[in-house]
Amino acid sequence: MNICKVNIFQIGKRSRILFKIIFIFILLEVYSFGAEETSSSLTKQRIEVMELKKELNSFYNEKETEYKQRKKELETILAQIEKEKRDIQKLHDANLEVLKDIKQEVESKTGKIYNSMKPKDAAEIFNQMIAEGKIDDVFAIIMKLKENNVTQIMKFLSVSNASLITEKFQNYSNENKEK
């Protein structure tokens, strides 16, 4: 009977070892399956990251192209504005020259007209203009007249107006000395 007990005990020991081996084998299989699953999961994630990176690069390149195109359009518009600005400045300068020529022509003709007028008639017109507050206009005309005519006209101006014109001459003379 003792022999039977030993054999049963030994069979139990063998079973336990066998059971342990099978258990270890099952654990290794589960672990390796999990490792494969983890590896495939990492590969899948890596592929997703690469696709996302491609999409972001594509988006970035598209936006970079749009930016360059817009920048080029703005530079073209800016160049056009600068050209138009120069054209306007040229036109402005040409208009100023024309105005200057017209003003000189008017002053020249005005001087000729007053030089040919009788001093008494010119003095009456000047008195009226000064009364209207146009003393600067009168002075500008007198500056264009011959000295002899100015002397004759001054005789016929009112005393207060002749005094104002004389004062203007004095100020004009002092300003020219300072320059």
Residue pairs with C-beta under 8 A, 6 or more apart in sequence:
107 140
107 141
107 144
108 144
110 141
110 144
111 141
111 144
111 145
114 122
114 141
114 144
114 145
114 149
114 153
115 145
115 146
115 149
119 149
119 152
119 153
119 155
119 156
120 156
122 149
122 153
122 156
123 153
123 154
123 155
123 156
123 157
124 156
126 138
126 141
126 142
126 153
126 157
126 161
126 165
127 157
127 158
127 161
129 135
129 137
129 138
130 138
130 161
130 164
135 164
135 165
135 168
138 165
139 165
139 168
139 172
142 150
142 153
142 165
143 172
145 153
154 162
154 165
154 166
157 165
